[in-house]
Amino acid sequence: MKYKSIFSIFIALLSFCIIASSALANDVFYDPQLKPYDGQAYTGAQDPQYISYDSILREYMAKRIHERFGITLDPKTYSGFDLLEIEALLKCKKAEEPADTILKMYPKHR
């Protein structure tokens, strides 16, 4: 009898954790175009696969920043990793703080 109650509590807790994790997973970074690059290692910034990856990442991040924050950024101006950092800082900035202060920290690549 004791084991049945412990088992039912365990199943209820497990079910709750699965439901909660699936609800929180909606904000996970995912783009199907980036999936082939998962776990890849590159020889350097001149590697053709890295250039392709960075181009897709730039486009996706510029679109995502525009959708979430209403800031239009040129994907050719910033690197993919700069756009990732910019998004993280925009999430943390105060409401009254202008976005220009964050964008000034990043050099523009052309």
N, C-alpha and C positions, 0 to 999 in steps of 0.2 A: 504494500500500500504506500509506503514511504517513497519507494522508487518511482511509482507512477506519478506522484505529485511533483517530485524533483524533475522527472522527465518532461512532464507537461509544462512546467515553468521554463525549462531549458528550451523547448520547442517554441514557446511563446516569445521568449527573448530573442531567439535566433530569427524568427519571423519578423519581429520588430526591427532588428538590425538590417535585415535584407531590404525591407521596405524603406527604411530611412536612408540607406546608402544609395538606393536607386533614385530617390528623390533629390539627393544632393549631387548626383552625378550629372544632372542636366547642364551644369556650368563647366563641364570638363572641356579642355582644349582638344578639339578634334576637327580635322578636315580630311576628307577621304583622299584628296590629292597628295597630302603629306604622308599618308600611310606607307607607301613604298620606301620611304626614307627612314623609317623607324629602325634604330639600331645600327645605322650605317656609320662607317668610319671613312673619313676623307683624308687625302694626302696633303691637302692644303687649300687655300682660298682660290687657287687656279684650277682645281679639280672640276671637270665638266659636270659631274653629278652634284657637287656642292653648289655650283653656280645655279643649276636648275632648282635645287632645294631652296636656296636663298631667295630666288625669284618668286617661287610659289609662296614661301613664308611671308615675304614682303607684301604681296598682293592680299593674302588672307588677313594679315595683321592690320593693314591699312583699312580694309573693309570693316573689320571687327571694331577698331577704334572709332571709326565713323559711326557705326551703328550704336555703340554703347555710350559714346561721349559727345557725338556731334562734331568732332574735330576732323577736318579733312586733311590728310597727310599724303604727300606724293610718295608712293612706294619706291621710286627710284632715288629719292633723296636720302633715305635712311637705310641702314642695313636691317636685316631681319631681326637680329638680336637687339639692336637699338629700339626697334618697334616693340619688342617684347618688354623691354625695360620701361619704355614710355608708358605702355599700358599699365604696368604694375604701379608706376608712380601716379598715374592719373586716378587709379583706384584709391590711393592713399591720400591724395591731396585734399585740402580743406575746400569747402564749397565756395568760399569767397576768394580763394587763391586763383589767380589766372593761370591758364595752361601754358602761356608763353614762358613763364619762369622755368618750367620743366623742359620745354623744347629748346631753350637756349643752351642747355647743358650738353646737347648732342651735336656733334659736328655733322655737317651735311656732306654726304658722299655723292659724287657724280661720276 
